[in-house]
Amino acid sequence: MKYTWLMVIPLFGFAQTGNLKSLIEEASKHNQNIQAKSQQIDAKEAELDAQKRTFWPTLDIGVSESLTDPVSLVSPGKITSGFMKIGMDIYDGGKRGALKRAKGHEYQAVAYEKEAFKKSVTLDIVHRYYGFKAYQAQLEALGEKSKALSAQMNRIRRFKSTGLAVQDDIDKLQAAYDENLYQIEAVKMALETQRQNLKLLSGVEIAPNSNSRFVMLKSLKLDSLENVKILNARADAIEESADAIGAVYRPQVRVEDTYVKSNYDDVVDSGFGSNILLDHQNALKISATMRLFDGGTTSKIQESLRYQKLALKSQKAYATQEQKSYFSLAKRRLLTVEAQLGSAKSGLIASRSSYKATLLRYEQGIADHIEYLEALTVESEASARLKAVEYDYEIAKSLYYYYAGKDPKEYVK
């Protein structure tokens, strides 16, 4: 029963807490890289909110103190002033509106980046989840092989005690048994590696006995991938930024109202019995400016930005065609793996029949140990291969949904 203990050890080390869907959902909560994307969204949202607030008036207050020597009638030795100023841009040529829209597009781009990253994590989890399941199947097949080899060694030992077998027969089976134990250890290491990677991605342990599958929908409407949406949002943001820069050629109108309260010390007497210096003053100012000439600097900056936009549009067109190509290949892969499933099932049936026949001949002394071990190995590998192909089919379905622009998580059952 040694092989059974080797199989069970990896499964007792972790709690059964997560099937495929819960691993993906928990990754959204615990994966630090996804959390970093959320914080980038928060930063862009704050930038957008800050830009929206530029439409509000500004209010400034301040104090000043000056010392002057020598003094004169209109220049006291000491002046202490406090002021309050309220100002507002009445018209800025559309600059603030363009910048607000640019920030909005940048916010959308970052939001799409997060969704794209979440989907990439989902695909990684899917690959590793089914890789874990494939290693489990391989470990189970190797365990069955160990069981069969152990049974044959016990049978040969009984024959040896009666003189019907020699030590060489036992040694050959023992060598095969020990090689199989080594393979079990290697698979256990690979299994543990997948478990650790899944925990790193999702923040929780995988449930070893879970058996998640994807539903299969053959007809899907193609939606744009997030990388296409990101490029489009960035192009729109650049267009708005170019428009904001061009606002300098349009009138800039601003109104300001300033109230000043002053106190004077060391004042020269005017001789008229009252101070001619005002202790308070209110000033209303309206200004209008417009740039007439800057050597073409602004227009060249706009030109540079629009070339950047054209580059992004070209990248978007390529990404769209690339998605269509990958989606077509994903559908083709489904058909290929479906055919492979049929082949693997037939192979398993054939290998089991061959193994049973070879086992019977081996136990009757008609077949030698080489034939027996070869048949046993083929039967063991065929069993693990069928499971691996079944899991490849699930991975193929996840890629099919991904390249259709969907979230694979929504199709896990």
C-alpha positions, 0 to 999 in steps of 0.5 A, a space after each residue: 500500500 506504499 503507493 497509496 500513501 504517496 498519492 494521499 500525502 499531497 492532498 492532505 496538505 491543503 484545505 478544500 476551499 476552492 473550485 475553479 469559479 471560486 479561485 477566479 472570484 477570490 483572485 479579484 479580492 486577494 491578488 495584489 496585482 489586481 489590487 494595484 490595478 484598482 488603485 490605478 483606477 482610483 488615481 485616474 478617478 481622482 484626476 478626473 474629479 480634479 479636472 471637473 472642479 476646475 469649472 468652480 471659482 477660486 478663492 484666495 486669501 493672504 496677508 503681507 507686511 512691508 517695511 519702507 525707509 525712508 517714509 513719505 506721504 504716500 509710503 508709510 514705514 510699515 504696511 500690513 495688509 490682508 486680502 481676499 480674491 475670488 476669480 473665475 474663468 468665464 471662457 477658456 476656448 473649451 480647454 477645461 472641457 477638453 481636458 475633462 473629456 481626456 481624463 474621462 478617456 484615460 480613466 476608461 483606458 485604465 478600467 479596461 486595463 484592469 479588466 484585461 489583466 483580470 482576464 489574463 489572471 483568469 486564463 492563468 488560473 484555468 491553465 494551472 487548475 486543469 494542469 493540477 487536475 492532469 497531474 492528479 490523473 497522472 498520479 492516480 495512473 502511476 498509483 494503479 501501476 504501482 499496485 499492479 507491479 506490487 501484486 506481480 512481485 508478490 506473485 513471483 515471490 510465491 513462485 520463487 519459494 516453490 522454485 517456479 521463478 528466479 530472483 532475476 524476475 523479481 529484480 526486474 519487476 522491482 526496478 520497474 516499481 522503483 522507477 515508478 516511485 520516482 515518477 510519482 515523486 516527480 509528479 508530486 513535485 509538479 502537483 505541489 508547484 501548481 498548487 502553490 501557483 494557484 494559491 499565489 494567483 487567487 489567495 486561496 487553496 484549491 479544492 483537490 476534489 473539485 471537478 469544474 467544467 465550462 459550458 459549451 456555446 458554439 454560437 457567440 457574438 464577437 465582442 472587442 477585447 479589452 486591449 482594443 478598447 484600451 487603444 481606442 480610449 487612449 486615442 480619444 484621450 490624445 484627441 481631446 488633449 490636442 484640442 485642449 492645447 489648441 484652445 490657446 488660440 481662442 479667447 481666454 476670459 477671466 473675472 476677478 474680484 479682490 478686497 484688500 484691508 490695510 493697516 499703516 504705521 509710521 505714517 507722515 502727517 499730510 497736514 489736512 487732519 486725515 490720512 489720505 491712504 485708504 484702509 480698504 479697497 475692492 477691485 473688480 477686474 475682467 481680462 481677455 487674452 488670446 494668443 496671436 503668434 507663437 512661431 507655430 509651437 502649439 500647432 506642432 504639438 497638436 500635430 505630434 499628438 494627432 500622429 500619436 492618435 493615428 498610430 494608436 488607431 493603426 494598432 487598434 485595427 491590427 489588434 482587431 484583426 488579430 483577435 478575429 484570427 485568434 478566435 478562428 484558431 480557438 474554434 479550430 482548436 476545439 474541433 481538434 481537441 474533440 477529435 483528440 478526445 475520441 482518439 484518446 478514448 479509443 486508445 484507452 479501450 485498446 490499451 486496456 484490452 491489450 493489457 488484459 491479454 498480455 497480463 493473462 499470457 504473462 501469468 501463464 508464462 507465455 509472455 515475458 516481463 518486457 511485454 508485460 511492462 510495456 503493456 502496463 505502461 501503455 495502459 497507464 499512460 493511456 488512462 492519464 492521457 485521456 484525462 489530460 485531453 479532457 482538461 485540454 478541452 476545458 482550456 480550449 473552451 476558456 480560450 474560445 470564450 476569451 477571444 470572443 471578448 467574453 469573460 471565461 469565468 461566466 461560463 464555468 459551471 
